[in-house]
Amino acid sequence: MSQRRTKVLQLQNYYNVNESDLAEQIIQALPPERYEVTTAFLRGRPGPGQLSSKAERSVYFGYSKSATSGLRLRALWALYKHCRAERYDVVIAHRFKPVNMMMLLNLWLRIRVCIGVAHGFGEYDRPFRCWVARQLVTPAWRLIGVSRAVCDYLIGSGAGFTESNTRQINNAIDIARAESLQHSSVKAREMLGLPSDVFVFGAIGRLVPVKGHIYLLHAFAKIKNENPQALLVIIGEGRARLELEAAIEELELQGRALLVGAKDDALQYVRAFDAFVMPSLSEGLPLALLEAMSGRLPVIGSDISSLKPILEECGGRMFASRDVEGLARQLGALLALDAVDRRGEGAAAYDYLCLEHDINKFRQQYRDVLSEFDVGVHGA
């Protein structure tokens, strides 16, 4: 007689499914013959033409942002009834609100395996949140940090997360898929309308202040006259566009610094760049950096806690966050290298990516966490 499959609920705050979504990669880590996976979203649902989850079933609770803030009693009651009816063996909750809600509800639900995934910093900066987490965390919980820095943050937060219940599972990408999507340098430049005979510094990210693009523009302005063959190209869209456009005009970067807008699957354009720059002021672990490495590009990034260990280990270049002079020096130093040495830096970044951020390793590590509770191996 066949055994019942292990029932898994993966809970997220809002719908945001795409091909690189790591929640979707967790689903793919769980063999369907052993796991029955339901993915649930407190807010949002896919519109026409948008991707849906690869899980066997998707649940959209349909709450507004306000309904999932504060006490969120209605959302808690609906989630409790759903979990009680489905009798899940495992819950994987992403980010603070879903984790906090499931910690509270599991006092009554008694789900035997609960995994909370922290994607960035700041969720446990508030003393009250830490106090609540300390009261609610039980032996059923494992907390996952998506990078070494996030894992260290969790353990040092005072929220009851320790080395015994906290794990580091690095964010990852499907390297083979990423490479298959990337156009050649010539084709990618054609698609972006870029000349073929220039050196292109590239950045990918939303145009918002925390991404640090304003510092990148100021740094590039300092080297542009000595390097007339260099361009700066930023892929992304957001509320900081007007500020960045004004800076381009003020710094006389018209035609040298290009804001090309948002692009679907931006990684397909990675090889249009000769080097990748990430001047962020804060990040969890940005997939854009990993995708740049998959294109064998040399990488430059700020020394924020989530980027520093990656840049140190992959042979990348680093500058102090918000330090325009330091970033300008790194841009200039990379331009001064010959093509062979630049390719060497890109190759070293690619080798590091394959070793530490491969999607197959990521999937296996999530299975390993479940094996700590002996679920999905011998049945529930």
C-alpha positions in Angstrom: 0.0 0.0 0.0 1.4 3.4 -1.0 2.2 5.9 1.7 0.6 9.3 1.8 2.8 12.0 0.2 4.1 14.7 2.5 1.9 17.8 2.3 3.8 21.1 2.0 2.4 24.6 2.1 4.7 27.4 0.8 3.3 30.7 2.0 4.2 34.1 0.6 3.1 37.6 1.3 2.2 38.7 -2.3 2.1 37.1 -5.7 5.4 37.6 -7.6 6.1 34.5 -9.7 8.8 34.5 -12.3 11.3 32.0 -13.8 14.0 33.0 -11.4 11.8 33.0 -8.3 13.5 31.0 -5.6 10.3 29.9 -4.0 9.5 28.2 -7.3 13.0 26.6 -7.2 12.1 25.1 -3.8 9.0 23.6 -5.3 11.2 22.0 -8.0 13.5 20.6 -5.3 10.6 18.5 -3.9 9.9 15.3 -6.0 6.2 15.2 -6.8 6.1 11.5 -6.0 6.9 12.2 -2.4 5.6 15.8 -1.9 2.3 17.4 -2.5 3.0 21.1 -2.7 0.5 23.9 -2.4 1.7 27.5 -2.8 -0.4 30.3 -1.2 -0.3 34.1 -1.5 -1.8 36.4 1.1 -2.1 39.2 -1.5 -2.4 39.3 -5.3 -2.9 36.8 -8.0 -1.6 36.4 -11.6 -3.1 38.6 -14.3 -3.7 37.7 -17.9 -0.5 36.3 -19.4 1.4 36.2 -16.1 3.0 33.0 -14.9 1.4 30.8 -12.2 3.2 28.7 -9.7 4.6 25.2 -10.6 3.0 23.9 -7.4 0.2 21.3 -7.8 -2.2 23.9 -6.4 -2.2 27.6 -5.8 -4.3 29.4 -3.3 -4.9 33.2 -3.5 -6.3 34.6 -0.2 -6.9 38.0 -1.9 -6.3 40.2 1.0 -5.3 43.9 0.7 -2.1 45.3 2.1 -4.0 46.8 5.1 -5.6 43.5 5.9 -2.2 41.9 6.3 -0.9 44.7 8.5 -1.3 45.3 12.3 -3.3 42.5 14.0 -4.4 41.0 10.7 -7.0 38.9 12.5 -9.1 38.1 9.4 -6.1 36.9 7.5 -4.9 34.8 10.5 -8.3 33.2 10.9 -8.5 32.3 7.2 -5.0 30.9 7.2 -5.7 28.9 10.3 -8.9 27.4 8.9 -7.1 26.5 5.6 -4.1 24.8 7.4 -6.4 23.0 9.8 -8.5 21.6 6.9 -5.5 20.6 4.8 -3.4 19.1 7.7 0.0 20.1 6.2 3.2 18.3 7.3 5.5 21.1 6.3 5.2 24.9 6.0 7.7 27.1 4.2 7.0 30.7 4.9 8.9 33.6 3.2 9.7 36.9 4.7 8.5 38.4 8.0 4.7 38.5 7.9 4.1 34.9 6.7 6.8 33.7 9.2 5.3 35.7 12.1 1.7 34.5 11.2 2.7 30.9 11.1 4.7 31.1 14.3 1.6 32.3 16.0 -0.8 29.8 14.4 1.5 26.9 15.0 0.9 27.2 18.7 -2.5 25.5 17.9 -1.8 23.8 14.5 1.2 21.9 15.7 2.7 21.4 12.2 5.8 19.4 12.7 8.1 21.1 10.3 8.2 24.9 9.8 10.8 26.7 7.7 11.1 30.5 7.7 13.1 32.1 4.9 14.6 35.6 5.5 15.5 37.3 2.3 17.2 40.4 3.7 17.9 42.6 6.7 15.9 44.7 9.1 13.0 42.3 9.8 14.1 41.8 13.4 15.5 45.3 14.1 12.6 46.1 16.3 12.9 44.9 20.0 9.2 44.0 20.1 9.5 41.8 17.0 12.5 40.0 18.6 10.6 39.5 21.9 7.6 38.0 20.0 9.8 35.7 18.0 11.6 34.5 21.1 8.2 33.5 22.6 7.0 31.7 19.5 10.0 29.9 18.0 9.8 26.2 18.9 11.9 23.1 17.9 9.6 22.7 14.9 11.3 25.8 13.3 14.3 26.2 11.1 15.2 29.7 9.9 17.0 30.1 6.5 19.2 33.0 5.6 19.7 33.5 1.9 23.3 34.5 2.3 26.1 34.3 4.9 25.3 37.9 5.9 21.6 37.3 6.3 22.2 34.2 8.3 24.6 36.0 10.6 22.0 38.8 11.0 19.4 36.3 12.1 21.6 34.7 14.7 22.7 38.1 16.0 19.2 39.6 16.1 18.3 38.4 19.6 15.0 36.9 18.2 15.7 33.4 19.4 17.5 32.2 16.2 20.6 30.3 17.0 23.2 28.2 15.2 21.1 25.1 16.0 17.9 26.3 14.3 19.3 28.6 11.6 20.8 27.6 8.3 22.6 29.4 5.5 21.3 28.5 2.0 22.7 30.8 -0.5 20.4 32.3 -3.1 21.1 30.6 -6.4 20.3 30.7 -10.1 19.8 28.0 -12.7 23.1 28.6 -14.4 22.4 26.5 -17.5 19.1 28.3 -18.0 20.7 31.7 -17.5 23.4 31.0 -20.1 20.8 29.6 -22.6 18.9 32.9 -22.4 21.9 35.2 -22.9 22.3 36.6 -26.4 25.8 37.1 -27.8 27.4 40.4 -27.2 26.7 41.5 -30.7 23.0 40.6 -30.6 22.5 42.0 -27.1 24.0 45.3 -28.1 21.8 45.4 -31.2 18.7 44.8 -29.1 19.7 47.6 -26.7 20.8 50.0 -29.5 24.4 50.1 -28.3 27.5 50.5 -30.5 29.8 47.5 -30.9 33.1 49.4 -30.5 32.7 50.7 -26.9 33.4 49.5 -23.4 30.1 49.1 -21.5 29.7 49.2 -17.8 26.3 47.7 -17.0 23.9 47.7 -14.1 20.5 46.0 -13.6 18.0 47.0 -11.0 15.0 49.1 -10.1 15.5 52.8 -10.3 15.1 53.5 -6.6 17.5 55.2 -4.2 18.6 52.1 -2.3 20.2 50.8 -5.5 22.8 53.5 -5.4 22.6 54.5 -9.1 23.2 58.2 -8.3 26.6 57.3 -6.9 27.4 55.3 -10.0 26.6 58.2 -12.3 28.8 60.6 -10.3 31.6 58.1 -10.3 31.3 57.5 -14.1 31.4 61.2 -14.6 34.8 61.4 -13.0 36.4 59.0 -15.6 34.4 59.7 -18.7 36.8 62.3 -20.2 39.8 60.1 -19.9 37.9 57.1 -21.3 35.8 58.4 -24.3 35.2 54.8 -25.4 33.3 53.9 -22.3 29.5 53.9 -21.8 27.3 53.3 -18.7 24.0 51.5 -19.3 21.4 50.9 -16.6 18.5 48.4 -17.2 15.5 49.1 -14.9 12.7 51.4 -14.1 11.4 53.2 -11.0 10.6 56.3 -9.1 14.2 57.6 -9.2 14.2 58.0 -12.9 13.7 61.8 -12.9 16.5 62.3 -10.4 18.8 60.2 -12.4 17.9 62.0 -15.6 18.6 65.3 -14.0 22.0 64.0 -12.8 22.9 62.9 -16.3 22.2 66.4 -17.6 24.0 68.1 -14.8 27.1 65.8 -15.1 27.0 66.2 -18.9 26.6 62.5 -19.4 24.1 62.7 -22.3 24.8 59.9 -24.7 27.3 58.4 -22.3 25.0 57.2 -19.5 21.9 55.5 -20.8 18.7 54.6 -18.8 17.2 51.9 -21.2 14.2 51.1 -19.0 12.9 47.8 -17.7 13.4 44.6 -19.7 11.7 41.2 -19.4 14.3 38.6 -18.4 17.0 41.3 -18.2 19.7 38.6 -18.0 19.4 38.0 -21.7 21.2 41.3 -22.2 24.1 40.6 -19.8 26.6 40.0 -22.5 26.0 43.4 -23.9 28.1 44.5 -20.9 31.9 44.3 -20.5 31.6 44.7 -16.7 28.8 44.7 -14.2 28.5 47.2 -11.4 26.2 47.0 -8.3 26.4 50.2 -6.2 23.6 49.2 -3.8 23.2 50.7 -0.4 21.3 47.6 0.9 20.5 44.1 -0.5 19.6 40.7 0.7 21.5 38.8 -2.0 20.8 40.2 -5.4 20.2 37.7 -8.2 21.3 40.3 -10.7 24.9 40.0 -9.4 24.7 36.2 -9.8 23.3 36.5 -13.3 26.1 38.8 -14.3 28.6 36.2 -13.1 26.8 33.6 -15.3 27.8 35.9 -18.2 31.4 35.6 -17.1 31.6 39.4 -16.4 34.0 41.1 -14.1 32.0 42.5 -11.2 32.2 45.6 -9.1 30.1 46.1 -6.0 29.7 48.1 -2.8 31.0 46.7 0.5 27.6 46.2 2.1 27.4 43.1 4.2 25.5 41.0 1.7 27.9 41.7 -1.2 31.3 41.9 0.5 31.8 38.1 1.1 30.7 37.3 -2.4 33.0 39.9 -4.0 35.9 38.8 -1.8 35.4 35.1 -2.7 34.8 35.6 -6.4 37.7 37.9 -7.0 35.5 40.9 -7.7 36.2 44.6 -7.1 34.8 46.5 -4.1 34.4 50.0 -2.9 32.9 51.6 0.2 29.2 52.2 -0.1 28.4 55.8 -1.3 32.1 56.4 -1.9 32.1 58.1 -5.4 35.9 58.4 -5.5 36.4 54.8 -4.6 34.0 53.6 -7.2 35.5 55.8 -9.8 38.9 54.3 -9.0 37.6 50.8 -9.5 35.9 51.7 -12.8 39.2 53.3 -14.0 41.3 50.3 -12.8 39.1 47.9 -14.7 39.3 50.0 -17.9 43.1 50.0 -17.5 43.3 46.2 -17.7 43.9 44.4 -21.0 41.2 42.2 -22.4 42.9 39.0 -21.2 43.0 40.1 -17.6 39.4 41.3 -17.7 38.3 37.9 -19.1 40.3 36.3 -16.2 38.3 38.2 -13.7 35.1 37.2 -15.4 36.1 33.6 -15.5 37.0 33.6 -11.7 33.5 35.0 -10.9 31.9 32.3 -13.0 33.8 29.5 -11.3 32.8 30.9 -7.9 29.2 31.0 -9.0 29.2 27.4 -10.1 30.7 26.3 -6.8 28.6 28.3 -4.3 25.3 29.4 -6.0 24.3 26.6 -8.3 20.6 25.8 -8.3 21.1 22.1 -7.8 23.1 22.7 -4.7 20.3 25.1 -3.5 17.6 22.5 -4.0 19.6 19.7 -2.3 20.2 22.0 0.8 16.4 22.4 1.2 15.9 18.7 1.0 18.6 18.3 3.6 16.7 20.6 6.0 13.6 18.5 5.6 15.7 15.4 6.2 16.5 16.7 9.6 12.9 16.0 10.5 12.8 12.8 8.4 10.0 14.0 6.2 9.5 13.1 2.5 11.8 10.1 2.7 9.7 7.4 4.4 6.4 9.2 4.1 4.6 11.4 6.6 
